[in-house]
């Protein structure tokens, strides 16, 4: 997500933020938030809110502290007005709604970070979005490698063979440097996966090459370690060549923070979020 998009979305969410009369709690009205999150109908958004309430209850947190009923006047034709149901949502409630939404929607992906960060500083929101993008890329790579492992096992290759195939792929992607060479270069322990310390771009590159291998192994029904190794090496070389046209050499990119440490820090922040969001007045006012 680029900086301009983040800036625009941040302004949209900031503009509909309200505070309680004593100024102690930030909150958002559901009907205003609905539009910012890209929901077309109130019915669909109410479903998302109900899922968020269930998550809140499962976490052992009082739902009424973060979701409070409220009425809102809307304009009708010919100057008439009508009161409709609305819901006041704390930052924590908004975060739960975003977590229960579809992260493929740009608005949802942004909201997951915007509401998780207690400060409204854009750089911290950007940092959180970058973390989400990296963890999503890591998850995709994990799944594609799991599929590759299954594919080659069905074609007569054991776990040791899978390790060799993956290592040869890394060597092709990293310009001749083996997995162990890259671990040494980036200061990664032998016991940890290299991908846990790679930047998002490199993880995505590894995933693309692995998905290409999966596709051709299945499509061409490649058999045996030799044929699959050749395929995987060629796909990694192709991805490396593509990156090279943009002046990018994967082996020269700096390491990223240990993804496990990032996950622990994010989980710790999430646990504090409900408390730091405050509680809504029970009368909805």
C-alpha positions as CSV (number, residue, x, y, z in Angstrom):
1,X,0.0,0.0,0.0
2,X,1.6,3.3,-1.0
3,X,2.0,6.4,1.2
4,X,-0.6,8.5,-0.8
5,X,-3.3,5.8,-0.3
6,X,-2.4,5.5,3.4
7,X,-2.6,9.3,3.8
8,X,-6.0,9.5,2.1
9,X,-7.5,6.6,4.2
10,X,-6.0,8.0,7.4
11,X,-7.8,11.3,6.8
12,X,-11.1,9.5,6.1
13,X,-10.9,7.6,9.3
14,X,-9.7,10.6,11.3
15,X,-12.5,12.8,10.0
16,X,-15.3,10.5,11.4
17,X,-13.7,10.0,14.8
18,X,-15.7,11.4,17.7
19,X,-15.0,11.7,21.5
20,X,-17.2,11.3,24.5
21,X,-18.4,14.4,26.2
22,X,-15.6,14.3,28.8
23,X,-13.1,13.7,26.0
24,X,-11.8,10.5,27.5
25,X,-12.8,8.0,24.8
26,X,-12.4,8.1,21.1
27,X,-15.3,6.4,19.2
28,X,-16.7,5.9,15.7
29,X,-20.4,5.6,14.6
30,X,-21.0,2.4,12.8
31,X,-23.0,4.0,9.9
32,X,-20.1,6.4,9.2
33,X,-17.5,3.7,9.6
34,X,-19.4,1.4,7.2
35,X,-18.6,3.6,4.2
36,X,-14.9,3.9,5.1
37,X,-14.6,0.1,5.3
38,X,-16.2,-0.3,1.9
39,X,-19.5,-2.0,3.0
40,X,-22.4,-1.3,0.7
41,X,-25.3,-2.3,3.0
42,X,-26.1,-1.8,6.7
43,X,-27.2,-5.5,6.9
44,X,-23.9,-6.8,5.8
45,X,-22.0,-4.5,8.1
46,X,-24.3,-5.5,11.1
47,X,-23.2,-9.1,10.4
48,X,-19.5,-8.0,10.7
49,X,-20.3,-6.1,13.9
50,X,-22.0,-9.3,15.4
51,X,-18.9,-11.3,14.6
52,X,-16.7,-8.7,16.3
53,X,-19.0,-8.8,19.4
54,X,-18.5,-12.6,19.5
55,X,-14.7,-12.1,19.3
56,X,-14.9,-9.5,22.1
57,X,-16.9,-11.9,24.3
58,X,-14.6,-14.8,23.6
59,X,-11.7,-12.6,24.8
60,X,-13.5,-12.2,28.1
61,X,-14.1,-8.5,27.6
62,X,-17.5,-6.8,28.4
63,X,-19.1,-6.2,25.0
64,X,-21.2,-3.2,26.2
65,X,-18.0,-1.3,27.1
66,X,-17.0,-1.2,23.4
67,X,-20.3,-1.5,21.5
68,X,-23.1,0.9,22.6
69,X,-26.4,1.5,20.8
70,X,-27.2,5.0,19.6
71,X,-29.8,6.7,17.4
72,X,-28.9,8.9,14.5
73,X,-31.0,11.3,12.4
74,X,-30.8,10.9,8.6
75,X,-32.1,13.2,5.9
76,X,-35.0,12.1,3.8
77,X,-36.5,13.7,0.6
78,X,-38.3,17.0,0.9
79,X,-36.4,18.0,4.1
80,X,-37.8,15.3,6.3
81,X,-35.7,13.4,8.9
82,X,-35.9,10.0,10.5
83,X,-34.0,8.4,13.4
84,X,-32.2,5.1,12.6
85,X,-30.3,2.7,14.8
86,X,-26.6,3.2,15.0
87,X,-23.8,1.9,17.2
88,X,-21.0,3.6,19.0
89,X,-17.7,1.7,18.6
90,X,-14.5,2.2,20.6
91,X,-11.1,1.8,18.9
92,X,-11.0,-1.8,20.1
93,X,-14.5,-2.5,18.7
94,X,-13.4,-1.1,15.3
95,X,-10.2,-3.2,15.4
96,X,-12.3,-6.4,16.0
97,X,-14.6,-5.5,13.1
98,X,-11.6,-5.0,10.8
99,X,-10.0,-8.3,12.0
100,X,-13.2,-10.1,11.1
101,X,-13.3,-8.4,7.6
102,X,-11.7,-9.5,4.3
103,X,-8.0,-8.4,4.4
104,X,-8.0,-8.5,0.6
105,X,-10.0,-5.3,0.6
106,X,-7.7,-2.3,0.9
107,X,-9.9,-0.5,3.3
108,X,-10.0,-3.5,5.7
109,X,-6.2,-4.0,5.5
110,X,-5.7,-0.4,6.3
111,X,-8.2,-0.4,9.2
112,X,-6.5,-3.4,10.8
113,X,-3.5,-1.2,11.3
114,X,-5.2,2.1,11.9
115,X,-7.2,0.9,14.8
116,X,-4.4,-1.3,16.3
117,X,-2.1,1.7,16.8
118,X,-3.1,3.9,19.7
119,X,-1.3,6.9,18.3
120,X,-2.5,8.5,15.0
121,X,1.0,9.0,13.7
122,X,1.1,7.9,10.1
123,X,4.6,6.3,10.2
124,X,3.4,3.9,12.9
125,X,0.4,2.9,10.8
126,X,2.7,2.4,7.8
127,X,5.0,0.2,10.0
128,X,2.0,-1.9,11.0
129,X,0.8,-2.3,7.4
130,X,4.3,-3.3,6.3
131,X,4.2,-6.0,9.1
132,X,0.9,-7.3,7.9
133,X,2.0,-7.5,4.3
134,X,5.2,-9.3,5.3
135,X,3.4,-11.9,7.5
136,X,0.8,-12.5,4.7
137,X,3.6,-13.1,2.3
138,X,5.3,-15.4,4.7
139,X,2.1,-17.4,5.2
140,X,1.7,-17.7,1.4
141,X,5.2,-19.0,1.0
142,X,4.7,-21.5,3.8
143,X,1.6,-22.8,2.1
144,X,3.2,-23.0,-1.4
145,X,6.2,-24.9,0.1
146,X,3.9,-27.3,1.9
147,X,2.1,-28.0,-1.4
148,X,5.5,-28.5,-3.2
149,X,6.5,-30.9,-0.5
150,X,3.3,-32.9,-1.0
151,X,3.7,-32.8,-4.8
152,X,7.2,-34.1,-4.8
153,X,6.4,-36.8,-2.2
154,X,3.7,-38.1,-4.5
155,X,6.3,-38.3,-7.2
156,X,8.9,-40.4,-5.4
157,X,11.0,-37.7,-3.6
158,X,11.6,-37.9,0.2
159,X,12.1,-35.1,2.8
160,X,15.8,-35.0,2.2
161,X,15.2,-34.6,-1.5
162,X,12.7,-31.8,-0.9
163,X,15.4,-30.0,1.2
164,X,17.9,-30.4,-1.7
165,X,15.4,-29.0,-4.2
166,X,14.6,-26.0,-2.1
167,X,18.3,-25.4,-1.5
168,X,19.0,-25.4,-5.2
169,X,16.2,-23.0,-5.8
170,X,17.6,-20.6,-3.2
171,X,21.0,-20.8,-4.8
172,X,19.5,-19.9,-8.2
173,X,17.5,-17.0,-6.7
174,X,20.4,-15.6,-4.6
175,X,23.0,-15.5,-7.4
176,X,24.9,-18.7,-6.4
177,X,24.7,-18.2,-2.6
178,X,23.3,-21.3,-0.9
179,X,20.7,-21.2,1.9
180,X,23.5,-21.5,4.4
181,X,25.5,-18.8,2.8
182,X,22.5,-16.4,3.1
183,X,21.9,-17.4,6.7
184,X,25.5,-16.6,7.5
185,X,25.3,-13.3,5.6
186,X,22.1,-12.2,7.4
187,X,23.1,-13.6,10.8
188,X,20.3,-16.3,10.9
189,X,20.6,-19.3,13.3
190,X,20.9,-22.7,11.6
191,X,17.7,-23.7,13.5
192,X,15.5,-20.9,12.0
193,X,14.1,-20.7,8.5
194,X,15.8,-18.1,6.3
195,X,12.4,-16.8,5.2
196,X,11.7,-15.5,8.7
197,X,14.4,-12.9,8.2
198,X,13.8,-11.9,4.6
199,X,12.2,-8.7,3.5
200,X,8.7,-8.9,2.0
201,X,9.9,-8.6,-1.6
202,X,12.3,-11.6,-1.3
203,X,9.6,-13.7,0.4
204,X,7.2,-12.9,-2.4
205,X,9.9,-13.7,-5.0
206,X,10.5,-17.2,-3.4
207,X,6.7,-17.8,-3.3
208,X,6.3,-16.9,-7.0
209,X,9.0,-19.3,-8.0
210,X,7.6,-22.0,-5.8
211,X,4.1,-21.5,-7.2
212,X,5.5,-21.7,-10.7
213,X,7.2,-25.0,-9.8
214,X,4.0,-26.4,-8.3
215,X,2.0,-25.5,-11.4
216,X,4.4,-27.1,-13.8
217,X,5.0,-30.2,-11.6
218,X,1.2,-30.7,-11.6
219,X,0.6,-29.7,-15.2
220,X,3.4,-31.7,-16.7
221,X,3.3,-34.4,-14.1
222,X,7.1,-34.2,-13.6
223,X,8.6,-37.2,-11.8
224,X,11.7,-37.7,-9.7
225,X,14.1,-35.4,-8.0
226,X,16.1,-34.5,-11.1
227,X,13.3,-33.2,-13.2
228,X,11.7,-31.3,-10.3
229,X,15.0,-29.8,-9.4
230,X,15.6,-28.6,-12.9
231,X,12.1,-27.0,-13.0
232,X,12.6,-25.3,-9.6
233,X,16.0,-23.9,-10.5
234,X,14.7,-22.5,-13.8
235,X,11.8,-20.8,-12.1
236,X,14.0,-19.2,-9.5
237,X,16.4,-18.0,-12.2
238,X,13.5,-16.5,-14.1
239,X,12.3,-14.6,-11.0
240,X,15.9,-13.4,-10.4
241,X,16.1,-12.2,-14.0
242,X,12.8,-10.3,-13.6
243,X,14.1,-8.6,-10.4
244,X,17.4,-7.9,-12.1
245,X,15.6,-5.8,-14.8
246,X,14.5,-3.5,-12.0
247,X,18.0,-3.3,-10.5
248,X,17.2,-5.7,-7.6
249,X,19.6,-8.4,-6.4
250,X,17.9,-10.5,-3.7
251,X,21.2,-11.4,-2.0
252,X,22.0,-7.7,-1.5
253,X,18.8,-6.7,0.2
254,X,19.2,-6.1,4.0
255,X,17.5,-8.5,6.4
256,X,14.2,-7.7,8.1
257,X,13.4,-8.1,11.8
258,X,12.8,-11.6,13.0
259,X,9.2,-12.2,12.1
260,X,8.6,-14.2,15.3
261,X,9.7,-11.2,17.4
262,X,7.4,-9.0,15.4
263,X,4.4,-11.4,16.0
264,X,5.1,-11.4,19.8
265,X,5.3,-7.6,19.9
266,X,2.0,-7.2,17.9
267,X,0.2,-9.7,20.1
268,X,1.4,-7.8,23.2
269,X,0.0,-4.6,21.7
270,X,-3.3,-6.2,20.9
271,X,-3.8,-7.4,24.5
272,X,-3.4,-3.8,25.7
273,X,-5.8,-2.4,23.1
274,X,-9.1,-3.1,24.8
275,X,-7.9,-1.5,28.0
276,X,-6.3,1.5,26.3
277,X,-9.4,2.2,24.2
278,X,-11.4,3.1,27.3
279,X,-15.1,2.3,27.9
280,X,-18.2,3.8,26.4
281,X,-20.8,5.4,28.7
282,X,-23.6,2.9,29.3
283,X,-26.3,5.4,28.4
284,X,-24.8,5.8,24.9
285,X,-24.2,9.5,25.5
